Amino acid sequence: MPGRTHSRPTCQIDAPTLGRGLAELAEQAAAGTPDSCGATATAVLAQDPLREAAEDPTTAATHPDLSALVSVQLHSGEGPILAAMDTGRPAGADDLLHDDRWPCYRARALDAGVRSTATLPFACDGLTVTVSVYGLRPGPLKKAAQGVTGLLGDLATESMARDRLYRAALAQVGQLDEALRSRPVVDQACGIVMYVLGCDPDQAFDLLRRLSQRSNRKLTELAETVVRTRGRGLEKNLIAFGRSAARGPGRPASAPDRDLPE
């Protein structure tokens, strides 16, 4: 098989960055495992179990034919990748010609000329990575893979897990920053609602929040509208919505929030 990398990232995890890391790991695993003809690497989050995930995990392979061997396992629910993830231990076959544990995977592998296979699982901070190596001849690839490939898998999984957590932290910081920047305008809008309805701060915020949900508009956008107009033209709507919200379920279909200006 040609020694070129074929990556097929999906949107389950930070695909572009993770796909590059998996591609490098697959290349290194193939180069570091004697008698292997190629390798694949997969990654999936712990909260999206492989068997239950709606989409395939992020995958990289040193050859497109090997990507197909990953796909057949995910679609059939059988194979060394799933076995390794289920047990947390290496899985594979010394000779698929005489091993009938995974019929669908075995048929596809033999059709591609693969006779032996080994998969190593790694887990770190909610990220599970598997590295699989393949051989064109029968032989104990599992023992060979546990050397250099095992060390590479540990290091790569830890690195990718940390990168994922770092990016998640950055995203959370961005959300907090946006929340802090939007807080003043929300507070101003609450003040206007308090003046119009004669309510307290908690009641004003709760009314804006519910009005945001009813009108399918972001709370910040709604608050900006209230502040921009200084409440002018909204008095009747706010009062009517406040009364209808207080009545609870069963309010008239002609809800006043539909008439709020953009």
C-alpha positions as CSV (number, residue, x, y, z in Angstrom):
1,M,0.0,0.0,0.0
2,P,1.3,3.5,-0.8
3,G,2.7,5.4,2.2
4,R,0.5,8.4,2.0
5,T,-1.9,9.8,4.7
6,H,-5.6,10.0,4.1
7,S,-7.5,11.8,6.9
8,R,-11.3,11.9,7.3
9,P,-12.1,14.2,10.1
10,T,-15.7,14.7,11.3
11,C,-17.3,17.4,13.4
12,Q,-17.6,15.4,16.7
13,I,-14.4,16.9,18.1
14,D,-12.1,19.8,17.0
15,A,-11.6,17.9,13.7
16,P,-8.9,19.9,11.8
17,T,-6.4,19.9,14.7
18,L,-7.3,16.5,16.0
19,G,-7.2,15.1,12.4
20,R,-3.6,16.3,11.9
21,G,-2.5,14.8,15.2
22,L,-4.1,11.4,14.3
23,A,-2.5,11.5,10.9
24,E,0.9,12.0,12.4
25,L,0.3,9.2,15.0
26,A,-0.8,6.8,12.2
27,E,2.3,7.5,10.2
28,Q,4.6,7.1,13.2
29,A,2.8,3.9,14.3
30,A,3.3,2.4,10.8
31,A,6.9,3.3,10.7
32,G,7.6,2.1,14.2
33,T,5.9,-1.3,14.0
34,P,8.0,-4.0,12.2
35,D,6.1,-6.0,9.5
36,S,3.2,-3.5,9.3
37,C,1.9,-2.3,6.0
38,G,0.0,0.7,7.4
39,A,-1.9,2.1,10.4
40,T,-5.0,4.0,11.4
41,A,-5.8,6.1,14.4
42,T,-9.2,7.1,15.7
43,A,-10.5,9.4,18.5
44,V,-13.8,9.8,20.2
45,L,-15.1,11.6,23.3
46,A,-16.1,9.6,26.3
47,Q,-19.6,11.1,26.4
48,D,-20.2,9.9,22.8
49,P,-19.7,6.2,23.0
50,L,-18.5,4.7,19.7
51,R,-21.4,2.3,19.4
52,E,-23.9,5.0,20.0
53,A,-22.4,8.0,18.2
54,A,-24.4,9.4,15.3
55,E,-21.3,10.0,13.3
56,D,-18.0,8.2,12.9
57,P,-15.2,9.2,15.2
58,T,-12.4,11.4,13.8
59,T,-10.2,9.0,11.8
60,A,-6.8,9.1,10.0
61,A,-5.2,6.4,8.0
62,T,-2.0,5.9,6.0
63,H,-4.0,4.6,3.1
64,P,-7.6,4.9,2.0
65,D,-8.1,1.1,2.0
66,L,-7.4,1.2,5.7
67,S,-10.0,3.9,6.3
68,A,-12.5,1.4,4.9
69,L,-11.4,-1.2,7.6
70,V,-12.3,1.4,10.3
71,S,-15.7,2.1,8.7
72,V,-16.7,-1.5,8.4
73,Q,-16.1,-1.9,12.2
74,L,-18.2,1.1,13.1
75,H,-21.1,0.1,10.9
76,S,-21.1,-3.6,11.8
77,G,-20.4,-3.1,15.5
78,E,-17.6,-5.6,15.5
79,G,-13.8,-5.6,15.1
80,P,-10.6,-5.1,17.1
81,I,-11.1,-1.3,17.5
82,L,-14.4,-1.8,19.3
83,A,-13.0,-4.8,21.2
84,A,-10.1,-2.7,22.4
85,M,-12.3,0.1,23.5
86,D,-14.7,-2.2,25.3
87,T,-12.0,-3.9,27.3
88,G,-9.3,-1.2,27.5
89,R,-6.8,-3.7,26.4
90,P,-5.0,-4.5,23.0
91,A,-7.0,-6.5,20.5
92,G,-6.2,-8.1,17.2
93,A,-5.6,-11.3,15.2
94,D,-2.4,-13.0,14.2
95,D,-4.0,-14.5,11.1
96,L,-7.4,-13.3,10.0
97,L,-7.6,-16.3,7.6
98,H,-8.1,-18.6,10.6
99,D,-9.8,-16.1,13.0
100,D,-13.6,-15.8,12.6
101,R,-14.4,-13.6,15.6
102,W,-15.4,-10.6,13.4
103,P,-16.9,-11.8,10.2
104,C,-17.6,-8.5,8.5
105,Y,-14.3,-7.0,9.4
106,R,-12.4,-10.2,8.5
107,A,-14.0,-10.4,5.1
108,R,-13.1,-6.7,4.3
109,A,-9.6,-7.1,5.6
110,L,-8.8,-10.2,3.7
111,D,-10.3,-8.6,0.6
112,A,-7.7,-5.7,1.1
113,G,-4.9,-8.3,1.5
114,V,-4.6,-7.7,5.3
115,R,-3.8,-10.9,7.2
116,S,-2.9,-9.6,10.7
117,T,-4.0,-6.7,12.8
118,A,-3.5,-5.2,16.2
119,T,-5.3,-2.3,18.0
120,L,-4.0,-0.4,21.1
121,P,-6.4,1.8,23.1
122,F,-5.5,4.9,25.0
123,A,-7.5,7.2,27.2
124,C,-6.9,10.6,28.8
125,D,-9.3,13.3,30.2
126,G,-12.4,12.1,28.4
127,L,-10.6,11.4,25.0
128,T,-10.2,7.8,23.8
129,V,-7.7,7.1,21.0
130,T,-7.1,3.8,19.3
131,V,-4.1,3.0,17.1
132,S,-4.3,0.1,14.7
133,V,-1.5,-1.5,12.7
134,Y,-2.0,-3.9,9.8
135,G,0.1,-6.6,8.2
136,L,0.1,-8.3,4.8
137,R,1.4,-11.5,6.3
138,P,0.3,-13.5,9.4
139,G,2.2,-12.8,12.6
140,P,2.0,-11.4,16.1
141,L,1.7,-7.7,15.4
142,K,0.2,-7.0,18.9
143,K,3.5,-7.6,20.7
144,A,5.4,-5.5,18.2
145,A,2.9,-2.7,18.4
146,Q,3.1,-2.4,22.1
147,G,6.7,-1.1,21.9
148,V,7.3,2.2,20.1
149,T,3.6,2.5,19.0
150,G,2.4,2.1,22.6
151,L,4.7,4.9,23.8
152,L,3.7,7.1,20.9
153,G,0.0,6.5,21.5
154,D,0.3,7.5,25.2
155,L,2.2,10.7,24.4
156,A,-0.1,11.7,21.5
157,T,-3.3,11.0,23.4
158,E,-2.2,13.1,26.3
159,S,-1.2,15.9,24.0
160,M,-4.5,15.8,22.1
161,A,-6.5,15.7,25.3
162,R,-4.7,18.7,26.7
163,D,-5.2,20.6,23.4
164,R,-8.9,19.8,23.5
165,L,-9.2,21.0,27.1
166,Y,-7.2,24.2,26.3
167,R,-9.5,25.0,23.3
168,A,-12.6,24.3,25.5
169,A,-11.2,26.7,28.1
170,L,-10.6,29.4,25.5
171,A,-14.2,29.0,24.2
172,Q,-15.5,29.3,27.8
173,V,-13.4,32.4,28.3
174,G,-14.9,33.9,25.1
175,Q,-18.4,33.2,26.3
176,L,-17.7,34.8,29.7
177,D,-16.2,37.8,28.0
178,E,-19.3,38.1,25.8
179,A,-21.5,37.8,28.9
180,L,-19.5,40.5,30.7
181,R,-19.7,42.8,27.7
182,S,-23.5,42.3,27.4
183,R,-24.2,42.7,31.1
184,P,-24.4,46.5,31.2
185,V,-27.0,46.7,28.4
186,V,-29.1,44.0,30.1
187,D,-28.9,45.9,33.4
188,Q,-30.0,49.1,31.6
189,A,-32.9,47.3,30.0
190,C,-33.9,45.9,33.4
191,G,-33.9,49.5,34.8
192,I,-36.3,50.6,32.0
193,V,-38.6,47.6,32.6
194,M,-38.5,48.4,36.4
195,Y,-39.6,52.0,35.7
196,V,-42.4,51.0,33.2
197,L,-43.8,48.1,35.3
198,G,-42.8,49.3,38.8
199,C,-41.3,45.9,39.5
200,D,-38.1,44.8,41.3
201,P,-34.8,43.9,39.5
202,D,-35.4,40.1,39.6
203,Q,-38.9,40.5,38.2
204,A,-37.6,42.7,35.4
205,F,-34.8,40.3,34.4
206,D,-37.2,37.4,34.5
207,L,-39.6,39.2,32.3
208,L,-36.9,40.0,29.7
209,R,-35.7,36.5,29.8
210,R,-39.1,35.0,29.1
211,L,-39.9,37.6,26.5
212,S,-36.6,36.7,24.8
213,Q,-37.7,33.0,24.7
214,R,-41.2,33.8,23.5
215,S,-40.0,36.1,20.7
216,N,-37.1,33.8,19.8
217,R,-34.5,36.6,20.1
218,K,-31.3,36.7,22.1
219,L,-31.6,38.4,25.5
220,T,-28.8,40.8,24.5
221,E,-30.5,41.8,21.3
222,L,-33.8,42.3,23.1
223,A,-32.1,44.4,25.8
224,E,-30.4,46.6,23.1
225,T,-33.8,47.2,21.5
226,V,-35.3,48.3,24.9
227,V,-32.3,50.6,25.6
228,R,-32.1,52.0,22.1
229,T,-35.8,53.1,22.3
230,R,-35.6,54.0,26.0
231,G,-38.8,51.9,26.3
232,R,-40.7,54.3,24.1
233,G,-43.4,52.5,22.2
234,L,-42.8,49.4,24.3
235,E,-44.8,50.4,27.4
236,K,-48.0,48.8,26.3
237,N,-46.3,45.6,25.1
238,L,-44.2,45.3,28.3
239,I,-47.3,45.8,30.5
240,A,-49.4,43.4,28.5
241,F,-46.7,40.8,28.5
242,G,-46.1,41.2,32.2
243,R,-49.8,40.7,32.9
244,S,-50.2,37.7,30.5
245,A,-47.0,36.1,31.9
246,A,-48.4,36.5,35.4
247,R,-51.5,34.6,34.3
248,G,-49.4,31.6,33.3
249,P,-50.5,29.1,30.7
250,G,-53.5,29.7,28.6
251,R,-52.9,33.3,27.7
252,P,-54.6,34.6,24.5
253,A,-53.0,33.7,21.2
254,S,-52.6,37.3,20.3
255,A,-49.5,37.6,22.4
256,P,-48.1,41.2,22.5
257,D,-44.5,40.0,22.2
258,R,-45.0,39.4,18.5
259,D,-45.3,43.1,17.9
260,L,-42.0,44.1,19.5
261,P,-39.8,46.2,17.2
262,E,-36.5,44.7,15.9
